[in-house]
Structure formats: C-alpha cells, structure tokens
C-alpha cells in the first residue's frame, strides 16, 4: 500500500504509536525493572540490530564490581540476547556507546571496554564468539602504581583502528580522573597518544566520524569542577583541533555522550539548551537529546520529556534516534527508548 502525501516522519510516528510512548512521542524499546539498567544503545551497520549494555545492579553497575554485559535485540523491539557471558568471559563488565562506530561492518566486530576486569579495550563478534583483548592497561603508562583505565572505544570506518579514552587517577579532578585520547590497531599493538589530558584538559568519549576524517570528543578545561564539558573534533593525525559547542559561552549546556549522524553532518548530543547554541538552560533542568550541526551553528531539540535522556545513537537510515532514559534528578536504572528523527 502506498501512502500518498505522508512523509516518512509521519509514518515513523504512526509505527511508534503501537508501543508504550511518552508525551514527546518516544517509544519504549527495552523495559527494565528493579535494579536492572539498560544503557548505551548502538546499532548494527544495517540497522536491524540494537546492542546495549545491561547491568543487574543499577546505573553503571552500582557499587563494587559491575555485573553487566552486552546484549543484542531487534532494533524495532523484541527479545534481548546476551552477547558476553559473565561466567566464561573473564568476569567482564561491558560498556558500549557511540552509535554506529561501535559495530564495524568490515571487521564484523563490536568494540567495548570492560569495567570490572582489567579496564581494557576488547572486541567481540556480534554472535559472542572471537572475544579478544586489544589493550593491556595493567602494563600501560604509570603501571604498576597508577595504571590507566581504557574506556569508550570506537572503530575507524575501515575497521583497522580503534580510538578510546585513557583515564588516569588525578587528585585535582572532581571525579578523580583525567582523560586522554589514544589510538590502537584493532588487532592489538602499540598505543599511540593522540591528545594528552592535564589539569586544564580533560578529554573523553572519542567517536570516529563516518568518513574517517574527524574524531568527536568532549573536553572540560577545569577538571576540578563538575561539568563544563564542550564538544570538540580533532583529525586522526592529531591536528585540526576545533571547538564545536560552547564557543565564547559562559554557560554549561551539559554536553555529553555525543555521537555522529550517518552522513556526518550532525552530532547527536545529550545536553540542555535554551533557545539556541549560546543560551542557558534552567538551573533545575536535566539533559535531553539534541541535534547539533557539525559546525555548531544550529541546534534542534529532539526529546522534550521531564527525564534525563542520554547516550543517543541514530539508525543508519537516519529515521530513528535511540537513547537511554531515567527519572529526573537521580541515578535510577535506565531503559532504552527511540524517537523519530525530527526535521532538521
């Protein structure tokens, strides 16, 4: 049947009506209960499969050793299947984020960082086979007294290289860590420092662009103070550092968990904006999902719920934005939602 005069945006809204939805039109894809938390959605290269982290003990695994793993399910909803098995996979507590750059089509591998065993970068096949540790943080810079923790990896588009965040204990930082941006061959090998962290440069959550020319990340220049992150890009050779959000602004727009649209023209941002890129948000506001143009000049609001929405990821066809969400003002367990991408 052909629908004449109805945009794909409207069709997507009609499809979403069959599932539990919020006032802003977002539909629930993976529900949780009790202390179970579903986080960090990412998509397969063909858009048919959703992968995410599932913790059994609250947001980010709760206190102590996180009890978590990677799960996959149909992107339109359905039964979730565990990819990593805690009983056989060395007790890993998995994290995965960053949209389409988490699962590489050429390597046919998913990259993630453990949060329970060795704080290393790993790769695994989507069916749970071919688990491989890529880095060796225990013997990295500062070891054995202050070894780094390797986090938040994403693939280069050709699948040959992984960029990731290196966290090092730092007593002046508000959360105890300062981040650098590093690169490593996907098959393992020497780690190369791309961007060093310091007392005036805390760099986190790197995401390779779809065309391979830029790496998106968030930076704060005053690590001793909570918040204050801005979005930046840098070329894979370490040149071309460019600030995207918060240029010349004194406001903290809560920029975090950013990823790319499939065409590289937009950035998906968990943030809080008022009426434009240089405007503040209310003091009691929590982050929602926004689209920010790659040059930082345009902002389009996506979600409008009175919740905390984070870790957005766009489907390969550009029609949907997946994200995690939980109640405003606390660290309660999250659920996975999706919303039709608004006109932009």
Helices and strands as residue ranges (DSSP letters): H 8-16, E 27-30, E 37-43, E 49-55, G 59-61, E 68-74, E 81-82, E 94-95, E 103-104, E 109-114, E 121-125, E 132-133, G 137-139, E 149-155, E 161-169, E 177-185, E 192-195, E 202-208, E 215-220, E 230-234, E 242-243, E 256-260, E 266-271, E 288-293, E 299-301, E 307-314, E 320-327, E 335-340
